[in-house]
Amino acid sequence: MKTHRKQYQTILSLVLRTIAVNKKRCFLAVLGIIIGISAVTTMASLGYSSQEQLVYELKKLGTNMLIIESGIVLPNRSRRIIEVDTMTENDISLLQEGVDGINAIAPVFLRPGIVRTEEISVITTAIATRTPFLQISAMEASEGDFFSDEDDAEAKQVILLGQTVSSLLFKDTDPIGETVTLNNTDFEVIGVIEEKGLDANNEDLDNLVIVPLTTAQKHVVLGIREYLTHIYLEVEQAERIPEIKEEIKPILRAAHQLSPNEPDDFNIVDQSQLLAAQTDILGSVRNLINVLAIITLLGGGLGITAVQLISIRERIWEIGLHRALGASQKDIAIQFIFESAILGGIGGLIGSTIGVIAPLVIALSFALNPVIAWPILMLSLIISVIIGIAAGIYPAFYASKLNPVVALRS
Amino acid sequence: MKKSLLLRSTFKHIGANSLTTLFMCVGIMIGVAVLVAVIALGRGTEARILDRIDRVGVTDSFTIRTVPWGLGGGGLRDDHGELLLSFDEVTSLPKHIQGIDTVLPTLNARNPVLVGQEKLEDIAIQGVALDFQQVRNLNLSSGSFFSEADIQSGSHIAVIGPALANNFFPGENPLGKLIQVEDLQLEVIGVLDTRGISNSGRNADQIVLVSHEVFVELFQPVGLSTVTVTVQDPANLEKLAAETRSYFEGIYPGEEIFVRYPMATARARDEVANTLSFYLKIIAGTSLLIGGTVMMNLTNLSISGRIREIGLRKALGARNKDISGQVLVETALVSIIAGIVGILLGYLLTNELATRLDLRSIFSWHAPVIGLFFALIIGLVFGVRPAKRAAKLDPVLALRGSQQK
């Protein structure tokens, strides 16, 4: 036991000395492993970060939005032919309790409305809702502010104008603080919504006004009563939308007391084209990351292998010398395994550390969500260490079987 | 004379030391191939993603109107005393403004639609040009879109939205059925795929599309108040929209022309494009790092394997200048040849991966040029410098072999 330990100590010190003597070769071998692991991991990790960034950017277009429309969909009728008054804010609390993965939910009462100043009147879409609606539909104020929860609770007579309405009513003058009349009730303009332009069907997205729901109900602005025409939802993950749609149905059916043979009195609409596009886009990015990982691992792996192959020739001579000086085959095998393990270990450790730190630093400095591609890190770690060790062991076994004289001659 | 000798000795040398040279070649080939493949696949994916967004968001088109959005308009009768653009002015637009792809005169009406006794009020009727389907990226769930022949013959045909199809022909095949608009009977030849509901709550599926000619027959428009224009490069959308606006304002002095485009989608597209170009830089950088390391390692090793040989040449009377000259020419030659092979290899690798994994690739001159340049620089820095140093050594020391540092 004791002799064994001593023997290992001797081999270890021999290994360390070999490394010290062959600084350049060892440095290159370790450098290959370090660059291989860290570059591949950085590339993949930032790929995942970019993917998350893409999800965030596409979300602004409404990929995570679901709209529940009130109305009976009869089999031989197109949508929303028969209006019903069953959808209420009670449904919203039921959905919040009963469905997982809802980020935000907003009651909506939507009606055509007429907004006027003393000079001009405009036909527009009037939306009575609460504050989460602005988040769900990704609206930002270009001038002024949105109304707050307090404004809503206190039924303040405040209104947000879409760009189309604002420019028709006020041309180039500042609309903030002006008074407009929506269906005979006066409102103070507190904000203008940032222009969204046209949608894919060439519909104007800026022809709308938004008022607090409580205010609309109190002043019966839109002929509004207790019921809602729509519920807007934002889900956490777009992938769960089909599932969530199925979860919503029984909750609303029960709340609306529908018997099993009655049709739904609501209809759930998602952004199917956008969702399909998002799925495609994320799939392309995922594919790209995988292919890049394959190419770079292949390139890096081949590079490390080639470096090792070159050094094998030098090593065979060295092994011959050791054998001639009386080292056993086993000694040599152990020595080389030690050496490879040390080099592979150092390279793997430094490479993984850089592979974790580099993407974190880059992601944070570019305001991306930092993600580490652990599977790719593991894969590249395993591959480079295996190549390193295999390349160390192979010449050891090869040369240890050689006749020392032959090995020395090479 | 001397140069040809140098070249000949170089070629002889490359032949003789085939193994060390081979490793250097392999290094450069791998480095360049990785760079070429990674950049081509990265750029291909970028283009594919942006195309996908353009397809769903129609970010390559803007719409001009003579009436502000929110007021009347739609290109029908001259009720509001509104300005109408003549068909000729509109269709000649691509000749006047560079970068415009197609022009779609859009004719819109809202009208009742009838099938027998059943009547739906306030349905959007659109008169469309031949390119409409392509530009608006419309998919049909059944039937077909208007052909050129259909449009020329002025046949009374229509493509309808799925909500209308469900409404009028529940459970039946709507193709070949007749719908009535005003006093014309139109044969349904296609049904659109569902497009869902717009943010403003309008149902985009309740629509009837007819050819431009049929629309003229139905409603006799005297001009256009709405025109949709597509551009070749979505990145120029905003600029071209502004140009078109001032072009028409120039034709009609004193009139105001209104322009809109899918701004929210275009903003999102810009953000996506930024994210992708950021990621492209990252992958170009990392692949350059990997490629560069592989090249550097192998060049370095193959040179240090030859220090003995340099000693031998010196012992035989070669001057330092001769040796570094030879190594310089050799390194440059090997770098370029291996670099070109690497470019081809990268090209083949990319095509193979792209077809197998359903990826798009775009080749440009950047990656090969950068790769070659890098190979040369690395060859010179890591090949020629050690050789120069070796040439300065005492021949005896160098001859003793590669073990020295």
HADDOCK unambig.tbl for C-alpha pairs under 7 A between the chains (distance, minus, plus):
assign (segid A and resid 28 and name CA) (segid B and resid 297 and name CA) 6.09 0.50 0.50
assign (segid A and resid 32 and name CA) (segid B and resid 293 and name CA) 6.71 0.50 0.50
assign (segid A and resid 35 and name CA) (segid B and resid 290 and name CA) 6.35 0.50 0.50
assign (segid A and resid 36 and name CA) (segid B and resid 290 and name CA) 6.45 0.50 0.50
assign (segid A and resid 39 and name CA) (segid B and resid 286 and name CA) 5.43 0.50 0.50
assign (segid A and resid 39 and name CA) (segid B and resid 290 and name CA) 6.84 0.50 0.50
assign (segid A and resid 43 and name CA) (segid B and resid 282 and name CA) 6.72 0.50 0.50
assign (segid A and resid 43 and name CA) (segid B and resid 283 and name CA) 5.83 0.50 0.50
assign (segid A and resid 43 and name CA) (segid B and resid 286 and name CA) 6.61 0.50 0.50
assign (segid A and resid 47 and name CA) (segid B and resid 279 and name CA) 6.80 0.50 0.50
assign (segid A and resid 50 and name CA) (segid B and resid 275 and name CA) 6.34 0.50 0.50
assign (segid A and resid 50 and name CA) (segid B and resid 279 and name CA) 6.84 0.50 0.50
assign (segid A and resid 54 and name CA) (segid B and resid 272 and name CA) 6.06 0.50 0.50
assign (segid A and resid 57 and name CA) (segid B and resid 268 and name CA) 5.91 0.50 0.50
assign (segid A and resid 57 and name CA) (segid B and resid 271 and name CA) 6.77 0.50 0.50
assign (segid A and resid 57 and name CA) (segid B and resid 272 and name CA) 6.68 0.50 0.50
assign (segid A and resid 58 and name CA) (segid B and resid 268 and name CA) 6.54 0.50 0.50
assign (segid A and resid 61 and name CA) (segid B and resid 265 and name CA) 6.55 0.50 0.50
assign (segid A and resid 76 and name CA) (segid B and resid 166 and name CA) 6.38 0.50 0.50
assign (segid A and resid 76 and name CA) (segid B and resid 167 and name CA) 5.42 0.50 0.50
assign (segid A and resid 76 and name CA) (segid B and resid 170 and name CA) 5.11 0.50 0.50
assign (segid A and resid 77 and name CA) (segid B and resid 166 and name CA) 6.51 0.50 0.50
assign (segid A and resid 77 and name CA) (segid B and resid 167 and name CA) 4.40 0.50 0.50
assign (segid A and resid 78 and name CA) (segid B and resid 163 and name CA) 5.11 0.50 0.50
assign (segid A and resid 78 and name CA) (segid B and resid 164 and name CA) 6.52 0.50 0.50
assign (segid A and resid 78 and name CA) (segid B and resid 166 and name CA) 6.04 0.50 0.50
assign (segid A and resid 78 and name CA) (segid B and resid 167 and name CA) 4.75 0.50 0.50
assign (segid A and resid 79 and name CA) (segid B and resid 163 and name CA) 7.00 0.50 0.50
assign (segid A and resid 122 and name CA) (segid B and resid 70 and name CA) 6.89 0.50 0.50
assign (segid A and resid 123 and name CA) (segid B and resid 70 and name CA) 6.93 0.50 0.50
assign (segid A and resid 164 and name CA) (segid B and resid 69 and name CA) 6.29 0.50 0.50
assign (segid A and resid 164 and name CA) (segid B and resid 70 and name CA) 6.35 0.50 0.50
assign (segid A and resid 196 and name CA) (segid B and resid 262 and name CA) 6.74 0.50 0.50
assign (segid A and resid 196 and name CA) (segid B and resid 263 and name CA) 5.05 0.50 0.50
assign (segid A and resid 196 and name CA) (segid B and resid 264 and name CA) 4.59 0.50 0.50
assign (segid A and resid 197 and name CA) (segid B and resid 260 and name CA) 5.73 0.50 0.50
assign (segid A and resid 197 and name CA) (segid B and resid 261 and name CA) 5.26 0.50 0.50
assign (segid A and resid 197 and name CA) (segid B and resid 262 and name CA) 4.72 0.50 0.50
assign (segid A and resid 197 and name CA) (segid B and resid 263 and name CA) 4.64 0.50 0.50
assign (segid A and resid 197 and name CA) (segid B and resid 264 and name CA) 6.41 0.50 0.50
assign (segid A and resid 198 and name CA) (segid B and resid 260 and name CA) 6.56 0.50 0.50
assign (segid A and resid 198 and name CA) (segid B and resid 261 and name CA) 5.36 0.50 0.50
assign (segid A and resid 198 and name CA) (segid B and resid 262 and name CA) 4.30 0.50 0.50
assign (segid A and resid 198 and name CA) (segid B and resid 263 and name CA) 6.75 0.50 0.50
assign (segid A and resid 199 and name CA) (segid B and resid 262 and name CA) 5.58 0.50 0.50
assign (segid A and resid 200 and name CA) (segid B and resid 56 and name CA) 6.88 0.50 0.50
assign (segid A and resid 200 and name CA) (segid B and resid 57 and name CA) 5.12 0.50 0.50
assign (segid A and resid 200 and name CA) (segid B and resid 58 and name CA) 5.63 0.50 0.50
assign (segid A and resid 201 and name CA) (segid B and resid 204 and name CA) 6.96 0.50 0.50
assign (segid A and resid 205 and name CA) (segid B and resid 199 and name CA) 6.72 0.50 0.50
assign (segid A and resid 205 and name CA) (segid B and resid 200 and name CA) 6.19 0.50 0.50
assign (segid A and resid 207 and name CA) (segid B and resid 70 and name CA) 6.22 0.50 0.50
assign (segid A and resid 269 and name CA) (segid B and resid 196 and name CA) 6.88 0.50 0.50
assign (segid A and resid 271 and name CA) (segid B and resid 196 and name CA) 6.95 0.50 0.50
assign (segid A and resid 273 and name CA) (segid B and resid 56 and name CA) 6.54 0.50 0.50
assign (segid A and resid 274 and name CA) (segid B and resid 56 and name CA) 6.50 0.50 0.50
assign (segid A and resid 277 and name CA) (segid B and resid 52 and name CA) 6.30 0.50 0.50
assign (segid A and resid 277 and name CA) (segid B and resid 53 and name CA) 6.95 0.50 0.50
assign (segid A and resid 277 and name CA) (segid B and resid 56 and name CA) 6.96 0.50 0.50
assign (segid A and resid 281 and name CA) (segid B and resid 49 and name CA) 5.55 0.50 0.50
assign (segid A and resid 284 and name CA) (segid B and resid 45 and name CA) 6.54 0.50 0.50
assign (segid A and resid 292 and name CA) (segid B and resid 38 and name CA) 6.21 0.50 0.50
assign (segid A and resid 295 and name CA) (segid B and resid 34 and name CA) 6.47 0.50 0.50
assign (segid A and resid 296 and name CA) (segid B and resid 34 and name CA) 6.56 0.50 0.50
assign (segid A and resid 296 and name CA) (segid B and resid 287 and name CA) 6.92 0.50 0.50
assign (segid A and resid 299 and name CA) (segid B and resid 30 and name CA) 5.79 0.50 0.50
assign (segid A and resid 299 and name CA) (segid B and resid 34 and name CA) 6.41 0.50 0.50
assign (segid A and resid 300 and name CA) (segid B and resid 290 and name CA) 6.35 0.50 0.50
assign (segid A and resid 300 and name CA) (segid B and resid 294 and name CA) 6.86 0.50 0.50
assign (segid A and resid 303 and name CA) (segid B and resid 27 and name CA) 6.45 0.50 0.50
assign (segid A and resid 303 and name CA) (segid B and resid 294 and name CA) 5.05 0.50 0.50
assign (segid A and resid 306 and name CA) (segid B and resid 23 and name CA) 6.82 0.50 0.50
assign (segid A and resid 307 and name CA) (segid B and resid 297 and name CA) 6.79 0.50 0.50
assign (segid A and resid 307 and name CA) (segid B and resid 298 and name CA) 6.13 0.50 0.50
